[in-house]
Amino acid sequence: MPEGPSLVIAKEEMKLFVGKKVIAVSGNTKTDKGRIVNKKLIDIKTWGKHLLFCFDGFVIRIHFLMFGKYLVNATRETDPRLSMQFKSGEINLYTCSIKFIEEPLDEIYDWPADVLSDVWDPKAAKKKLKTIPETMVTDALLDQTIFAGVGNIIKNEVLYRIKVHPKTKVGNLPTKQLNHLIKEARNYSFDFLKWKKEYTLRKHWLAHTKKTCIRDGDKIVKEYLGKTQRRTFFCNTCQLLYE
């Protein structure tokens, strides 16, 4: 599943079409895609893992699910879920969820919850975390209402960075570590964005998919943890389980 930084990159790649009119659409989506034809693309926004195409009167929300892809001015052999053609090129979206939003975005999205947003609010994140003391941190970091844009890679790397065991419950985290978790969720997201643009992201992974801890030489464990049951990589030696 593409994480928040990947969608920011997608937005940047597609911004050349902002202000342009959609001259044709195609794709196997069952939504009323025909309403997009002859509409000008006013803006492209992101919120967490949502890519938002803004038109006059409505927005198209794209969620790439687990295996979604996009291509700009290129195609795949399989049919796209949605293809938007412009005079200057095309956007093709594959294996994704598509939804039309009619309401103003400010009524739907909590913009300060997006870890990459200019209006990110760490105090609000901390307040939300305080309401879920029994939740394991491995689940809390993937809660999009708190850390919109954080995905499994970011989760694993943040917990490894701050030396917190993923089975630790939020309520058992010392205040210092709680603050550290919130801070690093944003910091690592920007590192992810930078490395993704440089095509060096995998080279910087310290825990995700790794076998051995670089700090103590112990085994990196892989388990499917929490309510989300997502792959979690961690070191039982240096990542402390707070109880």
N, C-alpha and C positions, 0 to 999 in steps of 0.2 A: 504494500500500500504506500503510495507516494506520501512523504511527510511534508509538513508545511514549507520548508525551504525549497523543495522541488517544485512546488506550485508557484512560489515567487519567481523562480527561474522561468517557468512556463509563461507566466504573465509578462515577463520581460521579453521573451521571444515573440510573443503575440502582439505586443503593443504597436507594431507597425500597422495593424489593422484598425486601431482606434480612430474613429472619425470617418471610417469607410463604410460604404453600403454593402450589405449582403446581397449578391445578385442571384444566388442559387443555393439550395440546400439539398442534401440527400442523407441517406443513412437508414438503419433499421430500427431506430427508435420509434416507439408507438406514440410519443408525444406529438402535439400539433406543431411540427417543425415548420410547416408552411407559413406560419405567421411571422417568421423571421425574415422572409424574402422582402427585399426593398427597404429593410429597416437599417438604420445607421447604428453601428456599434459605438456607443457613447463612451464606454469605459470598461476596463477589466480590473476586477478586484480579487483579492484572496482573503479568506478567513479560515485559519487553520488548514484543514484538508479540503476546503471547498474553493473551487475556481468559479468566479462569478462574471458572466458576460452581461453587461448592462445595456439595455435598450430603452427607448422611450416607452414608459408604461409597464415594463416587465423586466425581469432578470432571468437568465438561464443559469441554474446552479448545476455544476458538474462535480460529481464525487467519483474518484477513480477506483473505488473499492479495493480489492486485493491486487489485481493484476492489470489495472487500467493503464493506457498509454495515450500519448498525443503526438502528432506530427505536424509540423508547420512546413507547407509547400513540399510535402512528400506524402506517399501513401504506402499502405501495407497490402498484402495479397488479400487479406480478409476484409469484409465490408466494415466500414466505420459505424459506430453507433450514431454519430452525427458528423456531417461534413458541411462546413460553411465556406462558400466560395465568394471571393472578392475579385475585383478587377486586377488587383496586384498579387493575388495568391490565394491560399486556402488554409483552413484549420481543420484537421481531422482528429476525431476523438474516438477511442476504441475501448471496449469493455468497461464502460462507465455507467453510472446512474445519472439520469438527466431529469431535472425538475424545473418547471416554470414557477417563478416567484412573482406574485402580483403586488405584495405589500412592500412598503418602503423598507429597505434593508436595515435601517436603524431600529426598526421595530422587531427585527428577527435576530440580529447578531449583536453579541456582546463584544464589541471591538477591543476593549481593554484586556480580554481574555486571550487574545492572539499573541503568542510569545514573540513574534517578529514584528508586531505592530508598533508604530511610533507612540501609540497611546497605551501600550502594555502597562498594567497596573499590578505590581507585585503585592501590594497591600491587600488588594481584592483577592488575589490568589491565596494568600495566607489565611484570610478570613474564611474562604470556602473550604480550605483544608482543615481548618479547626472544627468544621461541622461533620467531618467524616473520620473521627479518631480510630475507628476499628478497621479502616480500609488499609490494605497493604500498599506500601509506596509503589510497588510495581504496577498496581491498578491506578493509583492516584495520578501518576505521571501521564497515563494514557486517557485520563478523563478530559475530554475536549471542552467541557464547560469551565475547566480550570486552566488547562494548558493546551489551548487550541493550536494544533500544528505539530505537537509532540507525537512521534510515532515510536515504534519498537526499538529502532536503532538508537535514537536519542535517549530513550528511557534507559537502555542498557549502559550506554556510555556515561550518562549523568550519574547514575548510581555507582558506577565504578570510579568515576572521578572523585566523588565525595566520600567514598569508602563506606557506603551504607548498604547493608544486605537487603535484597528486594523483598524479603518476607517481613521486614520491619513494618509495624503498623504506624500510621501517621501520628497517632496520639502518643506514641512512645518515643518519637524523635525529640531530642533536646532542641531548644529554641534555636541554638546556633546552627544545628544541622538542618533544621526546617528552613531557615533562612538561606542556607547554602544550597539546598535542593531547588528552591525557587529561583535563586540567582543563576545557578548553573543550567537550569532548563532553558533559560533565555540565552545564556552565553554559548552553550553548545549548539543551539539552533543556528546562531550566526556563524559559528565555526563550520557547521555542516554546510551552510549556504556558500561560504567561501571555498571550502574544499570541493564541493560539488561542481562549482564553476570551474575549478582548476582541474577537474577529473582526477582528484587525488583522495577522495573521501575514504575509500577502503584502506588506503595506506595509513590512515590516522586512527583506525579502530583499535582500541585497547582491550576491549572485552567481547564485543559482538562477533560471534562466530570463531573466537579464538580458543586455543587449547590450553595455553599456559599463561599464568599471571606474570606480567613483566616486573611486578614489585617484589614478589616473594618466591616465584618459581613453582607455586602450587598449581594444581589443576583448575582450569576454568570449567565450572559446572554448567551444563545446559539442562534446564527444566522448563516445563510449561506451567506457569504459576498464575495464581489469582483467578478472579472471575473471568478475566479476558483470555486466560489460557494461551498467552502469547509466549514465544520462545524467549527465555531469559538466560543470559549468560552472566555468571558472577563467580567471585572467588570467596570461598568460605573462610579463608584465612584473614584477609585484609579488609573485607567488607563486613562491618560490625552489625550484628543483629541486636537491635535495641529492644529490651523487654521490660 
